[in-house]
Amino acid sequence: MTDLFSKFDPLIEQRETLLSTGLTDPFNLVMERVESPTVAICNGRRTILLGTYNYMGMTFDADVIAAGKKALDEFGSGTTGSRVLNGTYAGHRAVEQALKDFYAMDHAMVFSTGYQANLGIISTIAGKDDYVVLDIDSHASIYDGCALGNAQIVAFRHNDIEALEKRLKRIPEGAGKLVVLEGVYSMLGDVAPLKEMVAVSKANGAMVLVDEAHSMGFIGEHGRGVAEAQGVIDQVDFIIGTFSKSVGTVGGFCVSNHPKFEILRLVCRPYVFTASLPPSVVATAATSIRKLMETTDKRAHLWENSKRLHAGLRQLGFTLGTSEPQSAIIAVIMPDLEMGAAMWEALLKEGLYVNLARPPATPAGMTLLRCSLCAEHSGDQVDEILAMFGAAGRATGCI
Ligand SMILES: Cc1ncc(COP(=O)(O)O)c(C=O)c1O
């Protein structure tokens, strides 16, 4: 019998070697208590959180929590069914209306996660004779959507407008084309040149889907994302997003103005063949989305935090993923996995949690300490974070 697990042996060995040095497992940390969007207790110690996607700090918002509790009392703990059977409650309709209002779009469809939103929309609209042209650094859920739909995948070099154009021109005449882009790429925190890319895609007859998971609520005049900030949101056919980042709960969605959009509710397997989100979750999401429409002060403060952290880390001598801060994500590039893991642990001992990111999630085999800021981080906390980076960097010999 072939052991179907033998393919994991190299990873098991690499992990065991790393942990045999006495290192804390960076992928197994427990938050023993969470005190606020920016502070938790880990290993019995107060820890500043700099590795969550809680960009707008909505997880502890009093109105959001009250809405969740009310829905729990009034509608129970779960729907126990699919959206197309017994799983559409008033709250699911309400959160879809909140999304339509937030994006000023005609249609909104909510999924159980952002992963499922990409999986569902891409696999349903791009079938085996269609082409999906995507940035090579696309999120796993985008690749998995292409695989589920059996679409022809054509990848182009990260954020390279000319490469996108070349790939589009090579696709056979008359074939269905979907260009998939992200507003902010989550590993390095860099922004896509959507203005140029959307123009090139449209000139070559492609539909465009933009995943704005890491920009919602923060980037663009109304927080609609990078497509809004770059003035092309009206030309984008589908926007994918998630409730697990700025919205502060869990769930995923697609918004669109396509006149036939609603048919997707009957043909999209990751929407039909799974249970819908619990009433408390959709109630928290709807409340949070409506509040995100009026959070310009918080957005400005988040930008300040991002600029302050980026400048401070650079001054300490760290190599960063972008030369200027472009989003709420600041990636610190580590020379290798060993140093990345050592820095990660040294930071944790200082009282700071960041994400350790490694291949295959990262581009070009990089190991990253990914820092994601929250609008609730105070200026003092950012200074504390910088002091911890300085101490950990010196202790490990990283700087
Ligand atoms: C670009 C992008 N799309 C989609 C997702 C999936 O979101 P969710 O956590 O809601 O499944 C993520 C999550 O990390 C992401 O970074």
The ligand as an SDF file (V2000), in Angstrom:
LIG
                    3D

 16 16  0  0  0  0  0  0  0  0999 V2000
   -7.0670   38.1540   -1.4190 C   0  0  0  0  0  0  0  0  0  0  0  0
   -7.9020   37.2520   -0.5710 C   0  0  0  0  0  0  0  0  0  0  0  0
   -9.0520   36.7610   -1.0690 N   0  0  0  0  0  0  0  0  0  0  0  0
   -9.8320   35.9380   -0.3470 C   0  0  0  0  0  0  0  0  0  0  0  0
   -9.4900   35.5580    0.9360 C   0  0  0  0  0  0  0  0  0  0  0  0
  -10.3630   34.6160    1.6830 C   0  0  0  0  0  0  0  0  0  0  0  0
  -11.0960   35.2500    2.6770 O   0  0  0  0  0  0  0  0  0  0  0  0
  -11.8180   34.4750    3.8470 P   0  0  0  0  0  0  0  0  0  0  0  0
  -10.9570   34.5520    5.0530 O   0  0  0  0  0  0  0  0  0  0  0  0
  -13.1020   35.1920    4.0520 O   0  0  0  0  0  0  0  0  0  0  0  0
  -12.0470   33.0730    3.4000 O   0  0  0  0  0  0  0  0  0  0  0  0
   -8.3240   36.0490    1.4900 C   0  0  0  0  0  0  0  0  0  0  0  0
   -7.9720   35.6530    2.8650 C   0  0  0  0  0  0  0  0  0  0  0  0
   -6.8960   35.7060    3.3420 O   0  0  0  0  0  0  0  0  0  0  0  0
   -7.4950   36.9030    0.7260 C   0  0  0  0  0  0  0  0  0  0  0  0
   -6.3480   37.3670    1.2060 O   0  0  0  0  0  0  0  0  0  0  0  0
  1  2  1  0
  2  3  1  0
  2 15  2  0
  3  4  2  0
  4  5  1  0
  5  6  1  0
  5 12  2  0
  6  7  1  0
  7  8  1  0
  8  9  2  0
  8 10  1  0
  8 11  1  0
 12 13  1  0
 12 15  1  0
 13 14  2  0
 15 16  1  0
M  END
$$$$
